[in-house]
Amino acid sequence: MRKSILVLALALAVSGCGGKRTADPSAGGSGCEASDGRVTIATGNSGGVYFVVGGGLAKLISDNTKLKASAAETGASVQNIQQLVGGQYDIAFSLADTAADAVQGKGAFDGKPVKVSALARIYSNYTQVLVRTDSGINSVADMKGKRISTGSPKSGTEVIAGRLLKAAGLSIDSDVQAQRLDLAKTADGMKDGSLDGLVWSGGLPTAQITDITTSLKDKVKFIDITPQLDAMKQVNPVYDRGTIPKATYGQPSDAPTIVVPNVLLVREDFPSNNACALTKLLFDKKADLEKVHPAAKDISKEKAAATDPVPLHPGAKQALG
């Protein structure tokens, strides 16, 4: 069953993926019907859930509206927002904590707040901290001096990894051998032993994490990072407690962890009719996205407007109202 889901997801992702922005979306219109035009979607690493769901979303848009959409692989949240504001993309996936940093001028956006709006809060990312059992790592503090993949440069994973380490009294720059790797290279490093552990923020299941746990079996384990939750919440209250069910990756027990919601972002000048049409489509066709990846099951219309401090786009408000 899992194999068939992955095959379908990859097929839809490929069919919906493409390069960067090639043309502006329509200048707008009234109501909740999309105009003619093209939109591009910034997703994340090819082995991650953003990429798969983003490809599926692009196909839904192209199949059900006048817009033609394509999705592109990126470094994820920080890069996505920077390039969204820069005009390379029209829609961007982002972790809610990174998006909050962006509009408030904090973190990677220190002193340089950006103007973006949200179409919706979507599913949550799970902070997945996986280590080799022979690494001697049983807590985040044990990562001192170890070779840890902290995610792609300018990714939401990298932001979370830095905050997680800081919450445990460590510096990502000096206390660990931080490897800024994408998920594919991270999986290779875990399997060949050149890495001791990884931090990954993604939906459940993430294909590359499945690859690692299936290949290495009891040679890897998830560690409990919830002792760092209180300190993380002081940085941003969006962080919350969650659980990676043991069945997700065939583990002997559930893994307590920290979760962060995701948001779909657009620029403030994104046409309201298109924002309304795409937000409405997201929920009208939610079942189709669930076929692309099971993480989409967590998308909830009841929680969709909970994007604060990122403002909800007026078109999205219309769709959700």
RABELDA-V198650 format. One record per residue. SS is DSSP state (alpha for helix, beta for strand, coil for the rest). D_FIRST is the distance of its C-alpha to the first C-alpha in whole Angstrom. Layout:
# RABELDA-V198650
ss=SS d_first=D_FIRST
ss=SS d_first=D_FIRST
This chain:
# RABELDA-V198650
ss=coil d_first=0
ss=alpha d_first=4
ss=alpha d_first=5
ss=alpha d_first=5
ss=alpha d_first=6
ss=alpha d_first=9
ss=alpha d_first=10
ss=alpha d_first=11
ss=alpha d_first=12
ss=alpha d_first=14
ss=alpha d_first=16
ss=alpha d_first=17
ss=alpha d_first=18
ss=alpha d_first=20
ss=alpha d_first=21
ss=alpha d_first=23
ss=beta d_first=24
ss=coil d_first=28
ss=coil d_first=31
ss=coil d_first=33
ss=coil d_first=35
ss=coil d_first=37
ss=coil d_first=39
ss=coil d_first=40
ss=coil d_first=38
ss=coil d_first=40
ss=coil d_first=43
ss=coil d_first=42
ss=coil d_first=43
ss=coil d_first=43
ss=coil d_first=41
ss=coil d_first=37
ss=coil d_first=36
ss=coil d_first=35
ss=coil d_first=38
ss=coil d_first=38
ss=beta d_first=37
ss=beta d_first=34
ss=beta d_first=32
ss=beta d_first=31
ss=beta d_first=28
ss=beta d_first=28
ss=coil d_first=25
ss=coil d_first=25
ss=coil d_first=24
ss=coil d_first=21
ss=coil d_first=19
ss=coil d_first=19
ss=alpha d_first=18
ss=alpha d_first=21
ss=alpha d_first=20
ss=alpha d_first=17
ss=alpha d_first=18
ss=alpha d_first=22
ss=alpha d_first=20
ss=alpha d_first=19
ss=alpha d_first=22
ss=alpha d_first=24
ss=alpha d_first=22
ss=alpha d_first=23
ss=alpha d_first=26
ss=alpha d_first=27
ss=alpha d_first=26
ss=alpha d_first=27
ss=coil d_first=31
ss=coil d_first=34
ss=beta d_first=32
ss=beta d_first=31
ss=beta d_first=29
ss=beta d_first=27
ss=beta d_first=26
ss=beta d_first=27
ss=coil d_first=26
ss=coil d_first=28
ss=coil d_first=29
ss=coil d_first=28
ss=alpha d_first=30
ss=alpha d_first=34
ss=alpha d_first=34
ss=alpha d_first=32
ss=alpha d_first=35
ss=alpha d_first=38
ss=alpha d_first=37
ss=alpha d_first=36
ss=alpha d_first=39
ss=coil d_first=41
ss=coil d_first=39
ss=coil d_first=37
ss=coil d_first=34
ss=coil d_first=34
ss=beta d_first=31
ss=beta d_first=30
ss=beta d_first=27
ss=beta d_first=29
ss=beta d_first=29
ss=alpha d_first=31
ss=alpha d_first=33
ss=alpha d_first=34
ss=alpha d_first=35
ss=alpha d_first=37
ss=alpha d_first=39
ss=alpha d_first=39
ss=alpha d_first=41
ss=alpha d_first=43
ss=coil d_first=44
ss=coil d_first=43
ss=alpha d_first=41
ss=alpha d_first=40
ss=alpha d_first=42
ss=coil d_first=45
ss=coil d_first=48
ss=coil d_first=46
ss=coil d_first=44
ss=coil d_first=42
ss=coil d_first=42
ss=beta d_first=39
ss=beta d_first=37
ss=beta d_first=34
ss=beta d_first=32
ss=beta d_first=30
ss=beta d_first=28
ss=beta d_first=24
ss=beta d_first=22
ss=beta d_first=23
ss=beta d_first=23
ss=beta d_first=22
ss=beta d_first=25
ss=beta d_first=23
ss=beta d_first=26
ss=beta d_first=24
ss=beta d_first=27
ss=beta d_first=28
ss=alpha d_first=29
ss=alpha d_first=32
ss=alpha d_first=33
ss=coil d_first=35
ss=coil d_first=33
ss=coil d_first=33
ss=coil d_first=34
ss=alpha d_first=34
ss=alpha d_first=38
ss=alpha d_first=37
ss=alpha d_first=36
ss=coil d_first=39
ss=coil d_first=40
ss=coil d_first=37
ss=beta d_first=35
ss=beta d_first=32
ss=beta d_first=30
ss=coil d_first=31
ss=coil d_first=29
ss=coil d_first=30
ss=coil d_first=34
ss=coil d_first=34
ss=coil d_first=31
ss=alpha d_first=30
ss=alpha d_first=29
ss=alpha d_first=32
ss=alpha d_first=34
ss=alpha d_first=32
ss=alpha d_first=32
ss=alpha d_first=36
ss=alpha d_first=36
ss=alpha d_first=34
ss=alpha d_first=37
ss=alpha d_first=40
ss=alpha d_first=39
ss=coil d_first=39
ss=coil d_first=42
ss=coil d_first=41
ss=coil d_first=41
ss=coil d_first=39
ss=coil d_first=42
ss=coil d_first=44
ss=coil d_first=42
ss=coil d_first=39
ss=beta d_first=38
ss=beta d_first=36
ss=beta d_first=34
ss=coil d_first=33
ss=coil d_first=30
ss=coil d_first=27
ss=alpha d_first=23
ss=alpha d_first=23
ss=alpha d_first=26
ss=alpha d_first=26
ss=alpha d_first=23
ss=alpha d_first=25
ss=alpha d_first=28
ss=alpha d_first=26
ss=alpha d_first=25
ss=alpha d_first=28
ss=coil d_first=30
ss=coil d_first=32
ss=coil d_first=31
ss=coil d_first=31
ss=beta d_first=29
ss=beta d_first=27
ss=beta d_first=27
ss=beta d_first=24
ss=beta d_first=24
ss=beta d_first=21
ss=coil d_first=18
ss=coil d_first=15
ss=coil d_first=13
ss=coil d_first=15
ss=alpha d_first=14
ss=alpha d_first=17
ss=alpha d_first=17
ss=alpha d_first=14
ss=alpha d_first=16
ss=alpha d_first=19
ss=alpha d_first=18
ss=alpha d_first=15
ss=alpha d_first=19
ss=alpha d_first=21
ss=alpha d_first=20
ss=alpha d_first=23
ss=alpha d_first=25
ss=beta d_first=24
ss=beta d_first=24
ss=beta d_first=24
ss=coil d_first=28
ss=coil d_first=29
ss=coil d_first=30
ss=alpha d_first=31
ss=alpha d_first=35
ss=alpha d_first=35
ss=alpha d_first=34
ss=alpha d_first=38
ss=alpha d_first=39
ss=alpha d_first=36
ss=alpha d_first=37
ss=alpha d_first=41
ss=alpha d_first=40
ss=coil d_first=37
ss=coil d_first=37
ss=coil d_first=33
ss=coil d_first=32
ss=beta d_first=30
ss=beta d_first=29
ss=beta d_first=25
ss=beta d_first=23
ss=beta d_first=19
ss=coil d_first=18
ss=alpha d_first=17
ss=alpha d_first=14
ss=alpha d_first=13
ss=coil d_first=14
ss=coil d_first=14
ss=coil d_first=18
ss=coil d_first=21
ss=coil d_first=22
ss=coil d_first=21
ss=beta d_first=23
ss=beta d_first=26
ss=beta d_first=26
ss=beta d_first=28
ss=beta d_first=26
ss=beta d_first=27
ss=beta d_first=27
ss=beta d_first=26
ss=beta d_first=28
ss=beta d_first=29
ss=beta d_first=32
ss=beta d_first=35
ss=beta d_first=38
ss=coil d_first=41
ss=coil d_first=42
ss=coil d_first=39
ss=coil d_first=40
ss=alpha d_first=39
ss=alpha d_first=38
ss=alpha d_first=35
ss=alpha d_first=34
ss=alpha d_first=35
ss=alpha d_first=33
ss=alpha d_first=30
ss=alpha d_first=30
ss=alpha d_first=29
ss=alpha d_first=27
ss=alpha d_first=25
ss=alpha d_first=25
ss=alpha d_first=25
ss=coil d_first=22
ss=alpha d_first=20
ss=alpha d_first=17
ss=alpha d_first=17
ss=alpha d_first=16
ss=alpha d_first=14
ss=alpha d_first=12
ss=alpha d_first=13
ss=coil d_first=12
ss=alpha d_first=12
ss=alpha d_first=15
ss=alpha d_first=17
ss=alpha d_first=16
ss=alpha d_first=19
ss=coil d_first=22
ss=coil d_first=24
ss=coil d_first=27
ss=coil d_first=29
ss=coil d_first=29
ss=coil d_first=29
ss=coil d_first=33
ss=coil d_first=33
ss=coil d_first=34
ss=coil d_first=37
ss=coil d_first=39
ss=coil d_first=37
ss=coil d_first=39
ss=beta d_first=37
ss=coil d_first=38
ss=alpha d_first=40
ss=alpha d_first=38
ss=alpha d_first=35
ss=alpha d_first=37
ss=alpha d_first=38
ss=alpha d_first=34
ss=alpha d_first=33
ss=coil d_first=37
